[in-house]
């Protein structure tokens, strides 16, 4: 579906997700799940085994 890939909203979402991931990817090694549970939910879902863990960036690479 080429029209889906070239849709402006798709490009905006993709760019925003990549920007968010690359900006905060340097924090992944420094995350403390106790002090920063929000970042732990985003970057380390496999630790908590959340149902949405398949959205984890590890599976996208």
N, C-alpha and C positions, 0 to 999 in steps of 0.2 A: 504494500500500500504506500506508494511514493507520496501521495498527498498527506499522509499522516506524518511522515518523517519531515516533510518540509513545512508543516503547519507552524505558524509563529509561536503558538502556545507551547508546542512540543520543544522547540528550540529554547524558549525562555526557561521552561522547567529543567531541561537538560543542563543549560548553562548555570542556572542557579544551584542545582544539585552539585555539579562538579566544582563550582566555586566554593560552596559550603564545605564539601569534602576536603578539598585541597587546603583550605585555610585552616581547618581544625585537625587535619590528619597528623600534624606534628604533635598534637596533644594525646594521641592514642597511647603512647608509651608512658605517659605521666598520669594517666587517669587513676584516681582512687575511687572505687565504687561507693565507699562510705561517705567521702566528703563531696563527691560530685556525681550523684546518682543519675542526673539527667544526661550527662555526657556518656556515662556508662551504658545507659539504655540505647543511645544512638550508635556508639562505636563497638560495644562489646555485648551484643544481644545473646551470644552463645553462652555467656556466663549464667544468665538468668533463664535461658531456654524459653524465651517468649514465643508465642505462636507466630509472631511476625518476624522471627529470626531469619526466615528465608529471604527477607529484604536486605539482609546484611551485605555490605559492599564486597566482602570477601568472595561471595558467590558470583559477583559481576565481573571479576577479573579473570 
